[in-house]
Amino acid sequence: MAPFTDNFDSYNNGDLNGQGSWTGDADFDVQGTTVKAGAKAVLIASTAGTDERIQKQGTSRADGGFRIWFRKEGYANESGQAIRLGEGGTIKAEVVIITSNGSVGTVRFESGAQVIGNYTPDTYQYIDIEWRDSDKSYRARFNDGTWATWGTIGTAWTTGLDTIEIQSNQTSGNDFFFDEIEELPFSSSSSSTSSSSSSFSSSSSSSSSSSFSSSSSSSSFSSSSSSFSSSSFSSSSSSFSSSSSSSPSVYSSNWGIAWGEENPDADETAESWATWSDGAGGSPTIIGDADWGKLQLGNGYVAHSPVHYFGDLSSATTITKDKYGSGFGSFNVYYRESDTPFSQDDVSPAWTEYSGGMIYLTKTYRQIKLEGE
């Protein structure tokens, strides 16, 4: 379990303490009214008090990074909130502080008190934090801005960081929310998240091509979350009947569907992540652009592609990772098919885990699922 991934969606409304390995003060409440994405986020009320804390402990990372989304209501003059990191539940450093003085809201990296941005009230924004073991230092950035200079803060860790803590100091003024904690791949030279893609390709049984294969350009997978920059489901065939044109994603000869990739190969048509489901009627978490960004999957979370109509096409099929990008995250891939229509989040037909290589699909309606580990 990684402490740096959580979206709170599966938690009950009320105290965060005691849910999902979070422990701390009772003033941190799960609620479903003001969220960044999904169903739930956490609120610390404006009257909560001073030195209120809650933390989550999990798998240690010697080098690591994560993103956290927050929303602050207004600019009331107050000490604000701090994001702290620790080892074994013991806090080693206060890395970022979010404060306001009555007219301006400031986000500050604590090494040298570097101001990394000014927040906008009443809207969700994010902070990225990284740390590295080589010199036990940290850095941070706000809303995809410039990274602060690497700096040492607090007490050095021994093995790695495994604890995140949110601290709040306020007795009046602004409600504070946080949501969508997302573990990011560590790269001391890069200021952008990497991504992974999954491609679902097929060729007609009458096609002369047999060169499809599973591939991956990334080996930096973490054990707690998966992100996908694109996923494509493409086919090469000259045997489609005219009735196949009833599906907007099917073409008469070379055709394809590319999810999350705005400019796919010539034989594929782009289809937005907005067509995907979280498996329960909602939308999955997308990092960046809602249509063409990165699909984020935490441990145990799923994303369902649309169900697509293939007519009478029988096809040899492969599912290929990293077609349009490299990425991180451990995930499983599943597929299913049926000769009768079914909805995107239906329980049946049953899913089959894809184990690599070429599979042969014969039924009319087909779909894939991605599940984070």
Steps between C-alpha positions, in 0.01 A plus 500: 500500500636840403408802714539728201191379312141556615181646353273440806211389276440171679485655849192577705407861566619619839832455679796416275672361808479120491429472128755386241788492753457869587548586868472831680261769615126472451467841333603360162173393340422306181224673303352480151397859430824678407727261310775516239390179329305189580260481793689615813762740635617604848395818683671672790255765616598861559428465873687173549767643729879505521748220440242260355677206330424189303743259337525186292788254508590237241772376266837672532654694210869598504436719194147604423238754412130569520234755411228626734204715399368762745235770514493790744197726549618860506798694634424537871805583711613170652798267541346253257601146410821302468594187306748289694688181420642240733646157562328238711238750609762746629493829310835594348414822319234763445534532124228740380289760683179663367424831672298817446529856634155645430567592136742243355528123529856366488642154433852473643773236481665494840860467382604864503133603527473501120162628376392263221164660424187682609185294518164600356219464755198276446663278240706181509872535425789261555843473656771258388765386749812292432780368720827323426717278711839605362515815713176463702345804333159614378347727241148617414301684237151649475256450211764372257719804557877510544649256749649656811871445553583170669549552870539316829237551771453358845659166587640256244319170454680167543351265239228699324182699547178310567274752675296797381345738753267795455511756781257790541510812717181706476223608733301712254503608141536245221388142455778285352454191280741243360443223248666275241840414647688346207841333516728622221811342350818650642731678256747750635549654156142506381218738591222298341315184583566204282220293364423158374281390221311191411414405148237249399568401140344242279535373150242316300547128466522565129774757541852416386654678795621296798746746649296616800674452832489614858753768584591744773746786494488566873645303787442764769173354627406569861294260705227740604352669198480493125477779250430465134548777246321313226334177412419392148283229353583468134435257220605440145246330280345509155212265576256726689140499384321827444294446816812561706476868414221528756773527761676839491826331596515254211635574154477312177860388458784614725342631819559548867403665827762683706398601853669796664726574202393807304727429203525122457630304204332556165297178525349596838243758601537690827249431778503699824554362852157650566356185341649284777332403829630435850299177510220647710335750270745781570808633326858382567765743618682681220822691562527810284273548200165330561494349150865436416682499835608203711263241640587448868420167670565446869538160662185298427334769289374419151420674174268357236528586133181549299342187356563492126313323223709289265230343284597161362876564517707221652841629591837410643563756771781625720503755780811715491621725779674832444392566144507880535711555809699353782374485853472360846264286700432133540174399336304210357318492168175312434271452204153361436270440203141399428268441206225696679524867602608587855559826684836647596481412871292181485615215721481254211642377274793388713841661461802301385846612606734567209830318548684613189537388144227467241143406583220416260171687545187394314202672661318815399545733802840550668646699787818535708559582867810640673547436873766660719708301747 
